[in-house]
Each structure stands twice: as C-alpha cells, then as structure tokens.
Amino acid sequence: MVIMNYFNNIAFNEKGQMMTIEAFLGALLIITAVLFVVSQAPSGVQQADAQSKTQLIHYGEDTIDMLKNSPP
C-alpha cells in the first residue's frame, strides 16, 4: 500500500509536471536561439571584389596619413 501511494504521488505531482514543462520550454528556447544565430551567419566565404579591395587600400592610406600628420 505504501508503494502504491508513492507512485500515485509521483504521477500526479504538479510540481514535477511544471518542472518538466519548464525544462521542455527552456530547451525549445535554446534550440530556437541557436537556429536563429546559425541562419544569420553567411553560408559561404565571400570573395572580395575589386571595389572592396580599393576601399580597403584607401582606408589604409588614410590611416597612415593621419598617423604621419598627428602631433607626437
């Protein structure tokens, strides 16, 4: 009889059911966040075109000019 009451308490324990629901929702939230982050990442390596290379060269030249002309 004691064993039967123990199993009935486990089966109908609302606290245990709520913890299970919270764990399931937490796992679902983590999976959704990971899928969102992965979907936002670029799928492949993009090759730099001529315009972006030229822009980087100009940024580098401007930075060097600023460093040369700045007071010590």
C-alpha positions in Angstrom: 0.0 0.0 0.0 2.8 2.4 0.8 4.5 1.7 -2.6 1.2 2.4 -4.4 0.8 5.8 -2.6 4.4 6.7 -3.5 3.8 6.0 -7.2 0.5 7.9 -7.2 2.2 10.9 -5.6 4.9 10.9 -8.3 2.4 10.5 -11.1 0.1 13.4 -10.0 2.7 15.7 -8.6 2.0 19.1 -10.1 5.5 20.4 -9.1 7.1 17.7 -11.1 4.9 18.3 -14.1 5.7 22.0 -14.0 9.4 21.4 -13.9 9.1 19.1 -16.9 7.2 21.8 -18.8 9.8 24.4 -17.9 12.6 22.2 -19.0 10.9 21.5 -22.3 10.3 25.2 -22.9 13.8 26.1 -21.9 15.3 23.5 -24.3 12.9 24.8 -27.1 14.1 28.3 -26.4 17.8 27.4 -26.6 17.2 25.4 -29.9 15.3 28.3 -31.4 18.1 30.8 -30.4 20.8 28.6 -31.9 18.8 28.1 -35.2 18.3 31.9 -35.4 22.0 32.6 -34.9 23.0 29.9 -37.4 20.5 31.2 -40.0 22.0 34.7 -39.8 25.6 33.6 -40.4 26.9 33.8 -44.0 26.7 30.4 -45.7 30.0 30.6 -47.5 33.2 32.6 -47.8 32.6 35.6 -50.0 35.4 36.6 -52.3 36.4 40.3 -52.2 35.7 42.2 -55.4 37.8 45.0 -56.8 35.7 47.7 -55.2 36.1 46.4 -51.7 39.9 45.9 -52.2 40.2 49.5 -53.4 38.2 50.8 -50.4 40.4 48.9 -48.0 43.5 50.4 -49.7 42.1 53.9 -49.3 41.3 53.2 -45.6 44.8 52.1 -45.0 46.3 55.0 -46.8 44.1 57.5 -44.9 45.1 55.9 -41.6 48.8 56.1 -42.4 48.4 59.7 -43.4 46.6 60.5 -40.2 49.3 58.9 -38.1 52.1 60.7 -40.0 50.4 64.1 -39.6 49.4 63.8 -36.0 51.4 65.6 -33.4 53.7 63.4 -31.2 
